[in-house]
Amino acid sequence: MFDALLMLLLALLGIPVYMFALECLLGLLPSKSKATPNISTSNSADSLTTAYIVPAHNEELVIADTLRALSEQMSPQDQVFVVADNCTDSTASIVREHGHTALERSNDIERGKGYALEHGMQHLKTQDKQPDIVIIIDADCLLAPDALAHLKQQVQDTGHPAQACYLMKSGDVDRIAVKVSEFAFMVKNQVRLQGASRMHMPVPLTGTGMAFPWQAIADAHLATGDIVEDMRLGVELAEQGLGAKYCPDALVYSYFPQSEEAERTQRERWEHGHLSTLKSFIPRLLKRTVKGPSLSALGMALDLFIPPLSLLVMIIGAVFAGTIALGLVFSLWHYASIAGGYLALLGIVITLVWLRHGTHILTLKQLLHIPVYMVSKIAIYIGYIVRKQTKWIRTDRN
């Protein structure tokens, strides 16, 4: 029985390891960037309307840059709606100075991005004519050229939500931990999403640069205080067969906060939210897969099965250490060879990704710092057990 349980554990660990490796290796294959899209199919460029919802909480330091970025790429018929959610600063007045609509919302109990998005959607539903596409952009995000055009084109072509390539950059922050986080963000939101897309799988929503056909977002459950509402929404859409598709030519980016404490809080929110979503939705997606059957739900379940990479390496490392002990005592070395193989595969894949996309982010010396960075995150995972973060906390921009 012990032998069977250990083999089952190793088999279960193999699912996220091989899935991670497959997504990364497929994501590393070369691809051709598309030219500037021309939205000219069933709806002409003059009639296709887009509403941009920008959830904002005390974003007076960054909102003007985001609005300028949007204005440079918007079509004349598009509109921007900034939801000034529980703001105590001048966010709303800055929005109006730039000629856009500020929807002010105040609620001391229902706080968080999900409630802000719901408020924006309810406003759109009261309009005489609803938009064809809704695009959600965070208040601190900037856009690469033609990002909005690529998103709109993909939504129009596929009828599915589109997820832009959303990257976080270290900017002027030179801490090694932030550089490693920038690399990890690139692996998760660029390489893995490209790989999942090449397997024709739905991709997770990453919080910003998300474009939806009106029919897909109109009835979505947004009014939630979930700390990673984007992941939840992506899973729920995948359950309905409307999983998001990756749009690699649309680049949206923002910068890590300057404060070390703010960066730590942000990382903790992402990690705890990821684990909570994994725990809540994998059983639902597998049930939907069997009941359907649904390849969309299965693909999302397999992707969600990959925990934060640091946690996955820690778990496999602990199993490897345990199997080494078994080998020394009982000469059962085949278990250690399996666990060691998992660690070697992850190391090889991460190195290949770094060689292709990460050398401008991390030097070789900094790359070797990744194990130390992973150890530093132990407190986050312990915190998930003893004091799980469940409330949305705004990231300090200062």
N, C-alpha and C positions, 0 to 999 in steps of 0.2 A: 504493500500500500504506500509506503514511504517513497519507493521508487516511482510509482505511478504519479503521486502528487508532485514530486520534483520535476518529472518530465512534463506534467501539465503546466506547471509554473513556467518552465523554460519555453514551452510552446506558446503560451500566452504572451510572454515577453517578446517572442519572435515576431508577433503581429506588428507592433509599433516599430520595431527595428527594421524589418523588411519594407514596411510601408514608407517609413521615412527615407530609407535608401532609394527606393523606387521613385518616389516623388522627386528627390534631389537629382538623381541621375538622369531622369527624363527632363527635368527642368534645366539641366546643363546643356542639352542639345541645342545647337545654334538655331536661331529663328530669324525670319525676315521681319523688319518693322514695316508697318503699313504706311502708306502715304497719307497726307492730310485727307480725312474722309470727306465725302460729299454726300450730304443727307438729301437724297433725291429719289427715294423709292416711292412707296405708296403715299406717304405724306411729304409734301414739298417742304423745302427749308423755310418758306414763308408762312406755312401753316402749323408746323410742328412746334408745340409750346413746351417749355420746361420751367418748372418751379424749383428753386434752390432753397432748401431749408437749412438754416445754419443755427444749431443750438448754441447758446452762449450764456455763460455765467461769469459776470465781472471780467469781461475780456477787452476792456478799453485799451490795453497795451498792444493788442495784436489785431483787433477786428478790422481796422482800417486797411491794413495790408491784405487781408483776406478778401475784403470787398473790392479792392482795386484789382486783385488777381482774377476775381470772377468777372468784373466789368470788362476786362480786356478780351474775354473769350465768349461772353454771352451774345446770343442773338437778340435782335431788337424786341422781339415779342416775349422774351424770357423775363422772369421776375425773381427777385431775391426776398426771402422772408427770414429775418433774423429773430429767433425767439429769445428775447432777453429774459432769461429764467432766473427769478429771485435775485436780480441784479441790484446792487447798491452803489454802482458807479455810473459812469456816463456812457455805457455801451449803447443804450437805445438812442441817445441823442446823436452819437457819432454815426450810427446807421442812417438816421434820417438826414443828417448833413450830407451823406453820400447819395441821397436820392432813393433809398430803398425802404422797405417796410419793416418796422420794428414791432413785433408782437410781444408786449410785456405781460409776463405771467408771475404771479406771486402766490406761493403755497408753502407754508412752513412744514407741512407733513409730507406731501408727495413731492420729493425732491429728486432730481436726477435727469440724465439725458433722455431717457425713455419718455418721461412725462413731457419734456420740452418738445420732443418730436411729435407726440400725440397732439399737443396743443397746436403745432404748426399744421398738422394734417386736418384737424377739425376746422381750422380757418380756411384751408383750401376747399373743403367740402361745402362751405357756405358760399363760395363764389358762383357766379352765373355759369361759368364754364371751367371745368377742371382741366388741368394740364395733361398733356400726353405722357410726360416723363417727370418724375420727381428725383432730384439729385440731392443727397445729403453730404454736406461739407462741414467739417469741424471748424470752429472759429479761429484756430491757430494754424490753418493749413494754407500752403501755397501750391500753385499749379504749374506743371511743365507746359510748354506750348502745345496747343491742340488737344489737351487732356479732355476737356468737356466735349469737344466734337467727336472724339473717339468713343467716349462713353455713350453719347446719344446715338451714334451710328450703330453701336453694338446692340443696344436695347431695341432699336428699331428693327434690326436684321433678325434678331433671335427671339424677341418677345419675352426674354428672361431678364432678371436683374443682372447688372454688370458691376463687377468689383474692380476698381482701379488698382494699380500697383502703388500701395501706400508704404512709404519708407520714412523712418525716423533718422535724422542726421545729428551728429554730435556738435556740429558747428564750431564754436569757440571753446567748447568744453573739452579738456584734454585728459580727463580721468580715464584710466584704462578700463574701468568697469563700464563706462559709457561707450567707449569704442567697441568693446565686446558686445554690448547691447545693440549697437548699431549693426554689427555683423549678424547677430542673431535675428534681428528684425528683417534684414535682407534675406536670410535663409528662409524664414517663415513666410514672409509676405511677397517675395518675388520668386525665388527658386522653387519652393514647394508648390506654390499656386500654379506656376507654369507647368510643373510636372503633373499635378492633379488635372489641369486643363487638358493635357495631352492624353490623359486616360479617359477623357470625356466625363469627368466627375464634376459635381457641383463644388464650388470653392467656398470657404468660409467668408462671411462678411467681416471686414476688418475695422469698421467704425467710421470711416470717412471715404470719400470718393466712391460712394455707393449710388448707383442709378437704378431706378425702378420704373417699369411701365405702370401707369396709373392703376390698372386692374390688379396688379400684384401687391401694391402697397396700401391701397384704399382700405382694405378690411384687415390689415395686419394688426396684431396685438402689440402696440407700442407703449402703452401706459404702464410701465413697470419700473421699479427702482433697481432692477438688475444691474450689477456693476459692469457687466459686459453684455449690454443689451443687443449689440450687433451680432455676437455669436449666436445668441438665442434666436434672433430673427432669421439668421441664415439657416439654422437648423429647421425652424418651423416651415420656412419656404421649401426646403429640400423635402420635407415630409409630404408636401403638397405637389411635388413634382416640378416646382418652380425654383430649383436651386440656382444660385448665382453663377455666372460664367466670368472667368478671368479676362480682364482687358489690359494686356501688358503694355500697350502703347499709350495708355492714360496714366501719367505719373502724378501722384499727389504726395506731398511731403511736408513734414514739420520738423521741429528741432526739440531735442531733449531739454528739459528744464535745466537752468544753471545750478540750482540748488541741489546738493547731494541728497538732502532729506526729501525734497519733492520728487526727485528721480526714483528714490527708493519706494516712496508711497505709490507712485504710478506703476512701478514694476510689480509691487505686491498686489495691487488691484487687478492687473492683467493676469497674474499667475493664479490668484484665488478664483477669479472669474472663470478662467480656463478649466480649472479642476472641478468647479461646481457644474459647469456646463457638461463636461465629460461625464460626471456622475449622474446627472439628471437625464441626459438625452441619448446616450448610447443604448440603454435598454429600450427606449421608445423607438429609436431608429431601427434597431434590429427587429423589434416586433412589427414595425411597419414593413420592413423588408420581407418578412415571412408572410405577412397577411396579404401584401400587394400582388405579386412581389414588386419591389421598387429598387431598381439599380441606383436611382438618385439617392434614396435613403441609405442604401448599403455603402455607397461611395462616401457619403458624409460621415457615416458611422466609423468607417475605416480611418478616415482622416482624423476624426475626433479621438480615436483610440490612441493617437500619439500624444502623450502628455508633454508638458514643457521638457525640452531636451535635457536640461540640467537634472531634472528629477528622474528621467528615464536612465541617464547614465549612472546616477547615484544608486538606483534600484539594482541595475545590472551589476554595478561594481560590488554591491553588498552580496548579491547572489554569487558572484565570481569568488569573492573571498570565502564565502561559506563552502562552495564546492571545492576550493583548494584544500580547505580543512578536511573535507570528506576524502579527498584524494590522498592526503597524508596519512589519515587514520585507516581508511578502508580500501585504498587503492582504486577508488571510483573516479578515475581521471576524465572519463568521457563527459561528465557533467561540466567540469571546469573547462573543457575544450569548447563546449557549446557556448557557455557564458563568455569566455574569452574571445570566441569568434564574433559574438555580437559587439563587444567593445571594439575589436579591431575593425569591423565593418563600419561602425559609426565614425571611428577615427579617420578611416580612409575617405569616407564620403565628405566629411567636414573639410578635410585637407583639399580635396578636389574642388569643392565649392570655393574655398579660399583662393586657390590658385586661379580660378576662372573669374571670380567676382569680388574677392575680398582683399586683395593685396593693397588697394588704395585706402582701405579702412583700417586694417591691422598690419603692423609689421610682423615678421616671423617671431620676434621676441614677444610681442603682445599676444600673438596667437597661442603661444605656449603658456600664456597666463590664464587661458580659459579654464583649466582645472581649478585654479584658485578662485576664479569667479564663480564657478559652480558650487564650491564649498561655501562661499559667502552667502549663497541662497538657501542654505539649510534652514536658517531662521525663518524664512518666508514659508517653507513647507511645514515647519513645526507650528508656525502661527496659524496655518490653515486648519490645523487640528484643534488648537487650544483657543484661538480667537479669530476665527474666520471673518474676513472682511465681507460684509453684506450690504453696506451702504455706499452709494456713489459719493466719491470725494473728488472735488475739482483739483486738477494739477496746478500748482502754483507756477505762474509764468515769470515771476520776478527772478 
